[in-house]
Every structure is written in structure tokens, then in C-alpha cells.
Amino acid sequence: MTEVLVHPRGGGRPTGDSAQPAVGSPPIDQLKGSLQKLMGALMQKGLDVALQAVDRLSDKLEDVTSRGGALTGAAGGGLKALGAGKNPVWGAVKGAIGGLSTTTKVLIILSLILGLLLGPVVLLVLLLALMVLAVVAVVRAAPPI
């Protein structure tokens, strides 16, 4: 049951819903009220669609980050460094290392240590090989006795 409340001064305007124009109002006021309702409905629909799009994007990003890994870490680190105004390559390297498992990090560190320890040995063997080649070249180039 719907009741219309009349203004106490006898104006005949309803006092309940301010968006509803009075029965005796001019057509332009009715048009304005209808357009306001339409704009409100369109804005609400637009906001709902935008919120759904943001929710879908958020879900996709959560899926990517939950999988983790070096590639995700590299992308995140690079973007974070770029946003901070730093070198994005170095940020990507840090992010990639951060995304690796502990076992992989240990293996990388061990290989770097092994390379640093064996580097001088490899250099010494290379220098000895060059010296032997130089001696052989000199002996071959010398005139026979």
C-alpha cells in the first residue's frame, strides 16, 4: 500500500522521495528527474563493470605471483626498480635471484666460488700452454745445426 504524504503547507508535493517529481510539476522537471535517475543508473553500471574488471585482473596477478619463480621475480624486480628510478636490469637480477629456490641459490653460489678458485688455475694452464707453443715455434723457426 502506497501513501502520498502532502506537504503541511498544502503544496501538494510528496515529502517521501525527493527524486520523484510531483504529479503537478512541469514536464521539464519530470525530464530532469528522469535524466538524473538514468545518469545514476548508468554510473552505477559503469562502476560495477570497472570493479569486475579490476577483480579479474587482480585474480590473474595473484595467480601469476602465487606460482612464483625466477621469471616472475625478475619481472617484479625490474618493474619495482623502474618505478623507483633505479636500474631495471639490476632490479630484475635481484628479483630473479629472490624468486629462486634455496637449493638453486646454493648451487649458484657454489659454482661462483668454484669458478673463483679455479680461475687462477685455468689462467696458469693457459699461460703454460702459450709458453710451450712459443718454444715449439722458436725451435721450428731456428736453422738446423
MILOGU-289104 format. One record per residue (C-alpha): residue number from 0; residue in one letter; y, z negated, x. Coordinates in steps of 0.05 Angstrom, whole numbers, padded with zeros to 5 digits. Example, Ala and Ser with C-alpha at 12.3 -4.5 7.8 and 13.67 -1.06 7.14 Angstrom:
2
<nulum><pos>0</pos><code>A</code><yy>-00090</yy><zz>-00156</zz><xx>00246</xx></nulum>
<nulum><pos>1</pos><code>S</code><yy>-00021</yy><zz>-00143</zz><xx>00273</xx></nulum>
//
This chain:
145
<nulum><pos>0</pos><code>M</code><yy>00000</yy><zz>00000</zz><xx>00000</xx></nulum>
<nulum><pos>1</pos><code>T</code><yy>00066</yy><zz>00022</zz><xx>00029</xx></nulum>
<nulum><pos>2</pos><code>E</code><yy>00131</yy><zz>-00012</zz><xx>00012</xx></nulum>
<nulum><pos>3</pos><code>V</code><yy>00200</yy><zz>00012</zz><xx>00029</xx></nulum>
<nulum><pos>4</pos><code>L</code><yy>00250</yy><zz>-00042</zz><xx>00047</xx></nulum>
<nulum><pos>5</pos><code>V</code><yy>00320</yy><zz>-00029</zz><xx>00024</xx></nulum>
<nulum><pos>6</pos><code>H</code><yy>00380</yy><zz>-00049</zz><xx>00066</xx></nulum>
<nulum><pos>7</pos><code>P</code><yy>00414</yy><zz>-00111</zz><xx>00037</xx></nulum>
<nulum><pos>8</pos><code>R</code><yy>00480</yy><zz>-00074</zz><xx>00030</xx></nulum>
<nulum><pos>9</pos><code>G</code><yy>00448</yy><zz>-00025</zz><xx>-00015</xx></nulum>
<nulum><pos>10</pos><code>G</code><yy>00450</yy><zz>00035</zz><xx>00031</xx></nulum>
<nulum><pos>11</pos><code>G</code><yy>00380</yy><zz>00057</zz><xx>00012</xx></nulum>
<nulum><pos>12</pos><code>R</code><yy>00357</yy><zz>00063</zz><xx>00085</xx></nulum>
<nulum><pos>13</pos><code>P</code><yy>00290</yy><zz>00035</zz><xx>00104</xx></nulum>
<nulum><pos>14</pos><code>T</code><yy>00292</yy><zz>-00021</zz><xx>00154</xx></nulum>
<nulum><pos>15</pos><code>G</code><yy>00220</yy><zz>-00017</zz><xx>00179</xx></nulum>
<nulum><pos>16</pos><code>D</code><yy>00211</yy><zz>00045</zz><xx>00224</xx></nulum>
<nulum><pos>17</pos><code>S</code><yy>00276</yy><zz>00068</zz><xx>00257</xx></nulum>
<nulum><pos>18</pos><code>A</code><yy>00245</yy><zz>00135</zz><xx>00276</xx></nulum>
<nulum><pos>19</pos><code>Q</code><yy>00234</yy><zz>00153</zz><xx>00203</xx></nulum>
<nulum><pos>20</pos><code>P</code><yy>00296</yy><zz>00184</zz><xx>00174</xx></nulum>
<nulum><pos>21</pos><code>A</code><yy>00320</yy><zz>00161</zz><xx>00106</xx></nulum>
<nulum><pos>22</pos><code>V</code><yy>00300</yy><zz>00200</zz><xx>00045</xx></nulum>
<nulum><pos>23</pos><code>G</code><yy>00371</yy><zz>00220</zz><xx>00030</xx></nulum>
<nulum><pos>24</pos><code>S</code><yy>00391</yy><zz>00237</zz><xx>00102</xx></nulum>
<nulum><pos>25</pos><code>P</code><yy>00417</yy><zz>00305</zz><xx>00121</xx></nulum>
<nulum><pos>26</pos><code>P</code><yy>00366</yy><zz>00357</zz><xx>00146</xx></nulum>
<nulum><pos>27</pos><code>I</code><yy>00395</yy><zz>00356</zz><xx>00216</xx></nulum>
<nulum><pos>28</pos><code>D</code><yy>00379</yy><zz>00281</zz><xx>00222</xx></nulum>
<nulum><pos>29</pos><code>Q</code><yy>00308</yy><zz>00295</zz><xx>00198</xx></nulum>
<nulum><pos>30</pos><code>L</code><yy>00302</yy><zz>00351</zz><xx>00250</xx></nulum>
<nulum><pos>31</pos><code>K</code><yy>00327</yy><zz>00305</zz><xx>00305</xx></nulum>
<nulum><pos>32</pos><code>G</code><yy>00277</yy><zz>00252</zz><xx>00286</xx></nulum>
<nulum><pos>33</pos><code>S</code><yy>00220</yy><zz>00302</zz><xx>00285</xx></nulum>
<nulum><pos>34</pos><code>L</code><yy>00241</yy><zz>00331</zz><xx>00352</xx></nulum>
<nulum><pos>35</pos><code>Q</code><yy>00243</yy><zz>00261</zz><xx>00382</xx></nulum>
<nulum><pos>36</pos><code>K</code><yy>00173</yy><zz>00247</zz><xx>00357</xx></nulum>
<nulum><pos>37</pos><code>L</code><yy>00149</yy><zz>00314</zz><xx>00384</xx></nulum>
<nulum><pos>38</pos><code>M</code><yy>00181</yy><zz>00301</zz><xx>00452</xx></nulum>
<nulum><pos>39</pos><code>G</code><yy>00149</yy><zz>00232</zz><xx>00455</xx></nulum>
<nulum><pos>40</pos><code>A</code><yy>00081</yy><zz>00261</zz><xx>00438</xx></nulum>
<nulum><pos>41</pos><code>L</code><yy>00088</yy><zz>00316</zz><xx>00489</xx></nulum>
<nulum><pos>42</pos><code>M</code><yy>00110</yy><zz>00268</zz><xx>00543</xx></nulum>
<nulum><pos>43</pos><code>Q</code><yy>00052</yy><zz>00222</zz><xx>00527</xx></nulum>
<nulum><pos>44</pos><code>K</code><yy>00002</yy><zz>00280</zz><xx>00530</xx></nulum>
<nulum><pos>45</pos><code>G</code><yy>00032</yy><zz>00303</zz><xx>00597</xx></nulum>
<nulum><pos>46</pos><code>L</code><yy>00026</yy><zz>00234</zz><xx>00626</xx></nulum>
<nulum><pos>47</pos><code>D</code><yy>-00046</yy><zz>00229</zz><xx>00603</xx></nulum>
<nulum><pos>48</pos><code>V</code><yy>-00063</yy><zz>00295</zz><xx>00635</xx></nulum>
<nulum><pos>49</pos><code>A</code><yy>-00028</yy><zz>00275</zz><xx>00700</xx></nulum>
<nulum><pos>50</pos><code>L</code><yy>-00064</yy><zz>00208</zz><xx>00702</xx></nulum>
<nulum><pos>51</pos><code>Q</code><yy>-00131</yy><zz>00242</zz><xx>00692</xx></nulum>
<nulum><pos>52</pos><code>A</code><yy>-00116</yy><zz>00290</zz><xx>00749</xx></nulum>
<nulum><pos>53</pos><code>V</code><yy>-00097</yy><zz>00232</zz><xx>00795</xx></nulum>
<nulum><pos>54</pos><code>D</code><yy>-00161</yy><zz>00195</zz><xx>00775</xx></nulum>
<nulum><pos>55</pos><code>R</code><yy>-00204</yy><zz>00256</zz><xx>00791</xx></nulum>
<nulum><pos>56</pos><code>L</code><yy>-00170</yy><zz>00265</zz><xx>00858</xx></nulum>
<nulum><pos>57</pos><code>S</code><yy>-00178</yy><zz>00191</zz><xx>00874</xx></nulum>
<nulum><pos>58</pos><code>D</code><yy>-00252</yy><zz>00194</zz><xx>00857</xx></nulum>
<nulum><pos>59</pos><code>K</code><yy>-00262</yy><zz>00253</zz><xx>00903</xx></nulum>
<nulum><pos>60</pos><code>L</code><yy>-00225</yy><zz>00219</zz><xx>00960</xx></nulum>
<nulum><pos>61</pos><code>E</code><yy>-00266</yy><zz>00156</zz><xx>00950</xx></nulum>
<nulum><pos>62</pos><code>D</code><yy>-00330</yy><zz>00198</zz><xx>00954</xx></nulum>
<nulum><pos>63</pos><code>V</code><yy>-00308</yy><zz>00230</zz><xx>01019</xx></nulum>
<nulum><pos>64</pos><code>T</code><yy>-00287</yy><zz>00165</zz><xx>01051</xx></nulum>
<nulum><pos>65</pos><code>S</code><yy>-00350</yy><zz>00128</zz><xx>01029</xx></nulum>
<nulum><pos>66</pos><code>R</code><yy>-00392</yy><zz>00179</zz><xx>01066</xx></nulum>
<nulum><pos>67</pos><code>G</code><yy>-00351</yy><zz>00165</zz><xx>01129</xx></nulum>
<nulum><pos>68</pos><code>G</code><yy>-00370</yy><zz>00199</zz><xx>01194</xx></nulum>
<nulum><pos>69</pos><code>A</code><yy>-00333</yy><zz>00227</zz><xx>01253</xx></nulum>
<nulum><pos>70</pos><code>L</code><yy>-00302</yy><zz>00286</zz><xx>01216</xx></nulum>
<nulum><pos>71</pos><code>T</code><yy>-00273</yy><zz>00242</zz><xx>01161</xx></nulum>
<nulum><pos>72</pos><code>G</code><yy>-00248</yy><zz>00193</zz><xx>01213</xx></nulum>
<nulum><pos>73</pos><code>A</code><yy>-00216</yy><zz>00249</zz><xx>01253</xx></nulum>
<nulum><pos>74</pos><code>A</code><yy>-00181</yy><zz>00278</zz><xx>01193</xx></nulum>
<nulum><pos>75</pos><code>G</code><yy>-00156</yy><zz>00209</zz><xx>01171</xx></nulum>
<nulum><pos>76</pos><code>G</code><yy>-00134</yy><zz>00190</zz><xx>01241</xx></nulum>
<nulum><pos>77</pos><code>G</code><yy>-00098</yy><zz>00256</zz><xx>01251</xx></nulum>
<nulum><pos>78</pos><code>L</code><yy>-00061</yy><zz>00250</zz><xx>01185</xx></nulum>
<nulum><pos>79</pos><code>K</code><yy>-00043</yy><zz>00178</zz><xx>01198</xx></nulum>
<nulum><pos>80</pos><code>A</code><yy>-00015</yy><zz>00195</zz><xx>01267</xx></nulum>
<nulum><pos>81</pos><code>L</code><yy>00022</yy><zz>00255</zz><xx>01239</xx></nulum>
<nulum><pos>82</pos><code>G</code><yy>00053</yy><zz>00211</zz><xx>01185</xx></nulum>
<nulum><pos>83</pos><code>A</code><yy>00074</yy><zz>00160</zz><xx>01238</xx></nulum>
<nulum><pos>84</pos><code>G</code><yy>00106</yy><zz>00214</zz><xx>01281</xx></nulum>
<nulum><pos>85</pos><code>K</code><yy>00055</yy><zz>00208</zz><xx>01337</xx></nulum>
<nulum><pos>86</pos><code>N</code><yy>00008</yy><zz>00259</zz><xx>01369</xx></nulum>
<nulum><pos>87</pos><code>P</code><yy>-00041</yy><zz>00281</zz><xx>01315</xx></nulum>
<nulum><pos>88</pos><code>V</code><yy>-00093</yy><zz>00303</zz><xx>01366</xx></nulum>
<nulum><pos>89</pos><code>W</code><yy>-00097</yy><zz>00234</zz><xx>01397</xx></nulum>
<nulum><pos>90</pos><code>G</code><yy>-00099</yy><zz>00203</zz><xx>01328</xx></nulum>
<nulum><pos>91</pos><code>A</code><yy>-00156</yy><zz>00250</zz><xx>01309</xx></nulum>
<nulum><pos>92</pos><code>V</code><yy>-00195</yy><zz>00230</zz><xx>01371</xx></nulum>
<nulum><pos>93</pos><code>K</code><yy>-00185</yy><zz>00156</zz><xx>01356</xx></nulum>
<nulum><pos>94</pos><code>G</code><yy>-00205</yy><zz>00167</zz><xx>01283</xx></nulum>
<nulum><pos>95</pos><code>A</code><yy>-00267</yy><zz>00207</zz><xx>01303</xx></nulum>
<nulum><pos>96</pos><code>I</code><yy>-00289</yy><zz>00152</zz><xx>01351</xx></nulum>
<nulum><pos>97</pos><code>G</code><yy>-00276</yy><zz>00100</zz><xx>01298</xx></nulum>
<nulum><pos>98</pos><code>G</code><yy>-00320</yy><zz>00139</zz><xx>01249</xx></nulum>
<nulum><pos>99</pos><code>L</code><yy>-00380</yy><zz>00140</zz><xx>01296</xx></nulum>
<nulum><pos>100</pos><code>S</code><yy>-00437</yy><zz>00092</zz><xx>01291</xx></nulum>
<nulum><pos>101</pos><code>T</code><yy>-00444</yy><zz>00036</zz><xx>01342</xx></nulum>
<nulum><pos>102</pos><code>T</code><yy>-00504</yy><zz>00069</zz><xx>01375</xx></nulum>
<nulum><pos>103</pos><code>T</code><yy>-00467</yy><zz>00133</zz><xx>01385</xx></nulum>
<nulum><pos>104</pos><code>K</code><yy>-00407</yy><zz>00096</zz><xx>01414</xx></nulum>
<nulum><pos>105</pos><code>V</code><yy>-00453</yy><zz>00060</zz><xx>01464</xx></nulum>
<nulum><pos>106</pos><code>L</code><yy>-00485</yy><zz>00126</zz><xx>01485</xx></nulum>
<nulum><pos>107</pos><code>I</code><yy>-00417</yy><zz>00159</zz><xx>01496</xx></nulum>
<nulum><pos>108</pos><code>I</code><yy>-00394</yy><zz>00100</zz><xx>01538</xx></nulum>
<nulum><pos>109</pos><code>L</code><yy>-00458</yy><zz>00101</zz><xx>01579</xx></nulum>
<nulum><pos>110</pos><code>S</code><yy>-00452</yy><zz>00176</zz><xx>01591</xx></nulum>
<nulum><pos>111</pos><code>L</code><yy>-00380</yy><zz>00167</zz><xx>01614</xx></nulum>
<nulum><pos>112</pos><code>I</code><yy>-00399</yy><zz>00111</zz><xx>01662</xx></nulum>
<nulum><pos>113</pos><code>L</code><yy>-00458</yy><zz>00153</zz><xx>01688</xx></nulum>
<nulum><pos>114</pos><code>G</code><yy>-00411</yy><zz>00212</zz><xx>01698</xx></nulum>
<nulum><pos>115</pos><code>L</code><yy>-00361</yy><zz>00170</zz><xx>01736</xx></nulum>
<nulum><pos>116</pos><code>L</code><yy>-00415</yy><zz>00141</zz><xx>01780</xx></nulum>
<nulum><pos>117</pos><code>L</code><yy>-00450</yy><zz>00207</zz><xx>01794</xx></nulum>
<nulum><pos>118</pos><code>G</code><yy>-00386</yy><zz>00247</zz><xx>01801</xx></nulum>
<nulum><pos>119</pos><code>P</code><yy>-00375</yy><zz>00230</zz><xx>01874</xx></nulum>
<nulum><pos>120</pos><code>V</code><yy>-00448</yy><zz>00244</zz><xx>01889</xx></nulum>
<nulum><pos>121</pos><code>V</code><yy>-00444</yy><zz>00312</zz><xx>01857</xx></nulum>
<nulum><pos>122</pos><code>L</code><yy>-00380</yy><zz>00326</zz><xx>01896</xx></nulum>
<nulum><pos>123</pos><code>L</code><yy>-00413</yy><zz>00305</zz><xx>01962</xx></nulum>
<nulum><pos>124</pos><code>V</code><yy>-00473</yy><zz>00351</zz><xx>01949</xx></nulum>
<nulum><pos>125</pos><code>L</code><yy>-00426</yy><zz>00408</zz><xx>01933</xx></nulum>
<nulum><pos>126</pos><code>L</code><yy>-00387</yy><zz>00397</zz><xx>01997</xx></nulum>
<nulum><pos>127</pos><code>L</code><yy>-00452</yy><zz>00395</zz><xx>02038</xx></nulum>
<nulum><pos>128</pos><code>A</code><yy>-00475</yy><zz>00460</zz><xx>02005</xx></nulum>
<nulum><pos>129</pos><code>L</code><yy>-00409</yy><zz>00493</zz><xx>02023</xx></nulum>
<nulum><pos>130</pos><code>M</code><yy>-00415</yy><zz>00469</zz><xx>02095</xx></nulum>
<nulum><pos>131</pos><code>V</code><yy>-00486</yy><zz>00497</zz><xx>02100</xx></nulum>
<nulum><pos>132</pos><code>L</code><yy>-00462</yy><zz>00563</zz><xx>02072</xx></nulum>
<nulum><pos>133</pos><code>A</code><yy>-00404</yy><zz>00564</zz><xx>02122</xx></nulum>
<nulum><pos>134</pos><code>V</code><yy>-00452</yy><zz>00550</zz><xx>02181</xx></nulum>
<nulum><pos>135</pos><code>V</code><yy>-00500</yy><zz>00605</zz><xx>02157</xx></nulum>
<nulum><pos>136</pos><code>A</code><yy>-00442</yy><zz>00654</zz><xx>02150</xx></nulum>
<nulum><pos>137</pos><code>V</code><yy>-00417</yy><zz>00638</zz><xx>02221</xx></nulum>
<nulum><pos>138</pos><code>V</code><yy>-00487</yy><zz>00645</zz><xx>02251</xx></nulum>
<nulum><pos>139</pos><code>R</code><yy>-00498</yy><zz>00712</zz><xx>02217</xx></nulum>
<nulum><pos>140</pos><code>A</code><yy>-00430</yy><zz>00737</zz><xx>02239</xx></nulum>
<nulum><pos>141</pos><code>A</code><yy>-00440</yy><zz>00716</zz><xx>02312</xx></nulum>
<nulum><pos>142</pos><code>P</code><yy>-00460</yy><zz>00771</zz><xx>02361</xx></nulum>
<nulum><pos>143</pos><code>P</code><yy>-00533</yy><zz>00767</zz><xx>02385</xx></nulum>
<nulum><pos>144</pos><code>I</code><yy>-00544</yy><zz>00736</zz><xx>02454</xx></nulum>
//
